[in-house]
Amino acid sequence: MRYISTRGQAAELSFKEALLVGLASDGGLYVPAAWPKLSFDEIRSLRGKPYAEVAFSVMSPFVGEEIDDVDLRRMIEEAYATFHHPAVTPLVQMGPNDWLLELFHGPTLAFKDVAMQILARLMDHVLTERGERLTIVGATSGDTGGAALEAFKTCHGIDTFFMFPNGKVSDFQRRQMTTIGAENCHAIAIDGSFDDCQSMVKDMFGHQSFASTVRLSAVNSINWGRVMAQVVYYFTAATALGAPEQSVSFTVPTGNFGDIYAGFVAKQMGLPISRLVIATNENDILARTLTTGDHRLGSVKPTITPSMDIQISSNFERLLFEAAGRDPAAVRDLMAALKDSRRYSLPDKMLRFIRDSFDAGAVSEVETLEEVARIWKYAGYLADPHTAVAVKVACDHAVPDVPMVTLSTAHPAKFRDAVRNATGEEARPPAWGDVSSGRTETVEHLAGDRARVEEFILKHARLTRGSVKSLTSEGVTS
Ligand SMILES: *Cc1c(COP(=O)(O)O)cnc(C)c1O
């Protein structure tokens, strides 16, 4: 499979290249040159199959001949063996035709594991083949850092550094990053905000000598490998509920638009999806875009659903590309307007295309807490606040005869305080995912100063390939 940029001015890439580069050199995002299709019978045959088998059927057309089937199957098996549920992403019934798709049975209790676990293995495989290595640097406001550090801890060709704003992530999230215990994984607490961390990452990519010395890379949500991995659970869920004979709708708590865009990809591949419903918190730019056609950046409001506290929804550009009939010039115009005037208005034709598949709804802070309480009261189920946002929006968009699947993106224990405030209940993590005590924390504490962080990375990144040792009693370094 070849990959093309949504802005049309970057080189076409192979799957392996797209996997390693992330962002295209013209500022665009890579998408497959054509959508692979699964036939009615092929989709029918996925019903009831183990997750790893469905994952192979869904992912292999995107990979093509570039990775041997035996290797791809092995990596998929290993990635999903880290999940603690035999179905990997089980469905839970919440009402006569309402379902939750639990995506949080992976090692860090949030849905980011689904993509990170396979992405890490794919990247390490490609680097090993080439005898190359990389350094991944990222900024996290919570879930991504833990999922990435956990997934990359066994990768011999990759060192991973994640910065987080000191004191501004939950204890549980911090401990997920600081108790990994592998010498190639580093958590860095920065004095500053998430935006400060993010802008240091950007500056490091701009600092050419540093970037090339460490071979800097990223694993942000625009990486095609992450999107591809998320397409799989739309197939397992829909076929379990009767697809392809029966069509199914999905509601997705949305931030960077990666997760719900994967649903759109599943639809392009032939899965009969009736509606894709975007659920947002008070950072409702996407809901407003769908209602009015006006895409207007505001400022980010912090909420109890921090993983959706976003204004710039990166993966939305991939949908714009399709809505524009794959015309990169139209995408370039919209992105230029967004950069210059912080807004664009969608041409009617594009808006109609988007509304053809998508609906949207936004939920306030008060409503989110009320919804967590309501779900507990009526279904005896503790939902994390991100999931509750989506459940509320799903209720507003449910139609008889079409199963509605709501994606549940985090275990309630990851957002224990909000869940307690709403219900009075303690959401306890499962023993295997409980980082709250025991292991020693290893964290570097640095000022929000790029030069200091680069110095730390240069000192600790293994600039040649080497095997990964795990740390047993390293102790706290700050
Ligand atoms: C990342 C995340 C989301 C948002 O997913 P996107 O792919 O960015 O839309 C929602 N909920 C949780 C718990 C997350 O960690």
The ligand as an ORCA input file, in Angstrom:
! r2SCAN-3c Opt
* xyz 0 1
  C      -7.109      9.957     23.987
  C      -8.424      9.758     24.683
  C      -9.648     10.162     24.090
  C      -9.715     10.891     22.770
  O      -9.331     10.107     21.674
  P      -8.949     10.799     20.273
  O      -8.451      9.687     19.430
  O      -7.914     11.834     20.596
  O     -10.203     11.413     19.740
  C     -10.815      9.898     24.783
  N     -10.804      9.310     26.004
  C      -9.663      8.925     26.607
  C      -9.724      8.314     27.969
  C      -8.426      9.124     25.976
  O      -7.295      8.756     26.594
*
